[in-house]
Amino acid sequence: MFQVKVTRLKREADGILGIELQALDGAALAPFEPGAHIDVHLADGLTRQYSLCNDASETDRYRLGVGLSATSRGGSRYLHTSLREGDLLEISAPRTLFGLSREAASHRFIAGGIGITPILSMIRWCDRHAVPWQLHYCVRSRTCAAYLEELEAFGGSVHVHANDESDSGVPDIHVLMGDVKPGEHVYCCGPGGLMDAVSHHGQRCGIPRDNLHFERFTVSPAQIADSTGRAFTVVLARLGKRCEVKADESILESLERHGVCPPFSCREGLCRSCEVEVLAGEVEHHDYVLSEEEQTSGRSLMICVSRAKSDELVIDI
Ligand code: FES
């Protein structure tokens, strides 16, 4: 964790705040990969993940875009209403969970609203390295579309789909994905409904799972409720401790109740910071960061959301 200074705030579109961060001494920041995000620590212990949208070759600044969420539990509302230029923020080093595939013949980006932020840095990388790409940018209206001017500079590879300009009022999945070519990788970041549609359509069309990439920022309350279930026991192998996990609490909450405080960040299965190795037992995964292969292997789990199918789970803590 380290402190950075807010050097610029800019309204990028309706409800979207652009934030520029620089090192306190103006020195170079830690490098990042296109699609990377940072954890931003806010008041009252809140931590939120935000993607870096600037060119990954820049070392003097990080740029974030933050959408004001109607259901904000404090993160985006705080940034939109209280943050000022010159303020200090505590952030983590960049991490990449939504990176570009180096095997892809070409890249197709599908962004919904504020989901454009990680994709913008990916596009900048593709453009600089002359890798073929196209963007489908789905927005409610152009007034809500952040970074439009920057995107228009990329020319015909950018396709904007504004709901208020179409008869149906929603993007047509066949237009977004109808002509995906063999070897093309698809990256989607945006509302859950859009990502579900892209995932279902991709599977129906036989696009290999490894060629479909998703980045989630939030989990709906219904999805969080889904990750509760029956009670079980978690055994902490290194500490030699047994903890009961109640039906309505997570493994992480149970450990905290028993005085064990492992690292965590999002508490929603989105960031991978609470990942723990599984030594025995069967896992019921509820995270959004492990690949299908990783989940099937059962070698690790996110203790903030995932649970046990077996009566007992032995983990490496
Ligand atoms: S704390 Fe983020 S995945 Fe568990």
Residues whose N, C-alpha, C, O or C-beta is under 5 A from the ligand:
A	BS01	FES	F264 S265 C266 R267 E268 G269 L270 C271 R272 S273 C274 M302 C304
